[in-house]
Amino acid sequence: MQPTTVDVPTPDGTADAYLATPGTGGPFPAVLLFMDAFGLRPRVAEMAATIAERGYVVLAPNLFHRAGRAPLIDLGALADDSRRGALFESIGPMMAALTPDAVARDTAAYLDFLAARPDVALGPAAITGYCMGGTNALRAVEALPDRIAAVAAFHAGRVVTDAPDSPHLAVGAVTGELYFGHADADPSMTAEQIATLEKTLDASGVTYRSEVYAGARHGYTQSDTPMYDEQATQRHWTALFDLLDRTYRR
């Protein structure tokens, strides 16, 4: 299940990506894995392999491909809380480049790449996203509702903002199912913002689950950072595979 690195053509250049497949057989449903702000690295490859082992073709693209191939930051700094500020100084401009239009263009290209593979089943894909990847996964399903059947967003930040294009404002376009696994006491997604998100989802009639993982910090699934929480991560796997297995009626 060791992922390979592939190149995916997009309208804005080539995106490097991890590709993990179950091996022989198929065709298999497709899953996009949207990385956190720290980019493609061994932990992301490991997570892609875990999903592939359950019978899915998984593509984890470098969402920051406009800035170059991964890695784009000093991975040795991930375990050091004191260096996070400096990391985000370099990451910030790359995150800002992921506008709603850019996310939509990229996601369509990722889905085209998967659809062209003979080991990928016909039909819509699913996305699992982490931190900023969860927020961009929501952007993607809002832009391409016919091509994405389900989205799971874990410790996603800034889903609700005061901006006129805040991600939560377009949930009415979603026709698939959404799952949110929020981090507890997350400054990028507060209890008030979670309540606003849920109120908006309810008003839009979207099928969803929204849960707070008690005691888990923002970034709880990332085992190469101080935020890692093993219990919360296992809960995340249970929720993700429940969503995927129901979506694809396995």
N, C-alpha and C positions, 0 to 999 in steps of 0.2 A: 504493500500500500504506500510505499515511499513516493511522494509526489515528484513529478518532473517539472522543469521550468519550460514554459511555452511563451511564444510571442503572439499577442492578439492585436490585429490591426484595428485602429479606431479612427474616426475623422480627425483627431488631433494628434496623431502619431501612434507609435507602437507601444502597447502596454505589456510589460513582462508580467507573468502570472504563474502561480502554482496550479498544476492539474493533478488531481488524484482520482483514480478510477478503481472500481471493484475488481478489475482484471477481466477474466474471460466471461462470456455470456452477455446478457443484456438483450435489448437496450435497457438503459437505466434512466430514472428521472434525473433531472439536472438541478444542481444547487449552486448558487453563487455564494461565496463567503466574502463579505466586505470587512476588511481589516480595520483595526483601530489606528490611531494616529501615529503609532510607532512603526507601522509599515510591515512589509513582508519580511519574515524572519523564521527561524526554526519553530517557534511556538505556533505560528499561523500554519505552517506546513503540517505540524502535528495534529492540529485541529481539523484540517482538511482531510487528513488520512483517517481520523476517527469517524468522520461522517461518511467517507467512501466505504469504509468497512461495513456499513449498514446497507449498502446497495445503491449508492448514489454516485453520479459523476460530479465532481466538485471542482469549480474554478475559483481560485482566490486571486483576483487581479491586483496589481499595484495601482491603487487609486491615485497615487501621486506620480503617475508615469510622465506627466508633463515636465516634471522637475528632473527626470532621469530614472535609471534603473535602480532597483533596491539592492542593498540598503542605502538609504539616504540620510541616516543619522548614525551616531555612535551607539551601537547596540550595547556596548559595555557600560553605558550610563543608565540603562533601564532599571537596574537594581538599586540605584543610589537616589534616594528621595531628594537629596540636596542638589542634584543636577537636573531635576525635572524642569525648573524654570528656564534654564539655558536650552534644553531640548525644545521646549515649546516656542522659544524665540525663532528657531529655525523651521519648526513645523508649521507655525501660524500662517505664513504666506501660502504654503502648499494647501492647507485646509481652505483658505479663502478662495483659492482658485477653483474649488469644487462647487461651482454655482449650480443651481437647479438645472439649467440648460446643459451644462457640462456633464452632470450626473446622468441626465437622460440620454445624451449622445453616447456616453461611454457604456451605459448599461445595455443599450440596444446592440452595440458592437459585441459585448460579452455574450449576450444571448444568441446573436447570429453565429458566433464562433462555436458555441455549444451545439446549436441546432444543426450545424453542418457535420457534426461527428456521427458516424454510424452507430456508436455505442450509446447515444443519447436518445431517449424515447421522445416521441412526438408530444407536443403539448406544452403548457406553460411551465416555467421553472419556479423555484423558491429561492429566497435569499435569507441568510442569517448574517446579521451585522453586529459589530461590537464597537462601543463608544461612538466615535464619529461615523463609523461604518453602519451602525444601527440607524442613525439619523439619515444617512444617505440612502440606506435601503428603503426607508419610508419615502424619501423623495422619488426613488426609482419606481416603486409600485404606484405612486400617484401619477407619474408620467406615463407609465406603460402598464395599465391595469389588465389589459388583455393578455399580456405575456408573463405575468407574475401571479402565481396562485396563492402564495403565502409569504409572509415576512415575519421573521423573529428578530427583535432588536433587544440586545442585552447591554445594560448600563449605558444606554444611549444618552448623550447630552445635548442640550439646546434644541430639543424637539419642540418646545414651546418658548417663543420669544416675543418681544414687542414689535418685531419687524413685520412689514406688510406681507412678506413672503415666508413667514414662519412655517416650518414643515407641517405643523398640526392643522393649519387652515385649509389644506387641500385634501384632507382624508375622505371627503365626500366622493372623490373619484375612485376610491378603492372598491373593487368588487370581490377580492379574495379575503383571506383571514389574516389577522395581525396578532402578534404576541409581543408583549413588553415585559421584560424582566428587569425592573428598576433596581439600582443600588440604593441602599438605605442612606439617608442623610447626604444625598449627592448634591453638591452646590450647583452643578450644571443641570440638574433636573430635580427641583425641590418638590416637597409634598404639594404645595400650591400649584405648581406647574403640572404635576401628575393629575391633580384633580381637574385642571383645565383641559388637559388632553382627554381624559375619560369623558368629561361632559361633552366635548366636541365629537368624540367618537359615538357616544350615545345618540346625539342629535342627528348624526349622519347615517345611523343605522348600520354601521360597519360591524361585522363579526370580529370580536377581539377578546383577548384576556390581557389584563394589566395587573401585575403582581409586584410587590416590593419585597426584596430579599433582605430580611431583617439582619442587621449587623454587617452586611456586605458593603465594601467600599466600591467607589467608582473604579472600574477596571478589574473586577473580581475574578474574571475568567483567565486573566493573563498571568501564567505561572512564572514568567520571567520578570515580573515586577513585584514591588512590595505590596501591591493591592490584592494579590491573589488570595482567594478564599476557596479551599478545596470543597467544603460542603456546598457552598453556593454554586460552584462550578458543576458539581454533580447534579444539583437541582436543575441547572441550565440545560445539561445534556438530556435529562428526562423530559423537560418541557419542549426542547427542540425536536427530539425524535417523536414525541407524541404528535406535534404539529405536522412534521413531515410525513409520518406514517399515515395519519388521517387524510392529509392532503392527497396522497397518492394511493390511498386505500390498499396498503400492503398487508 
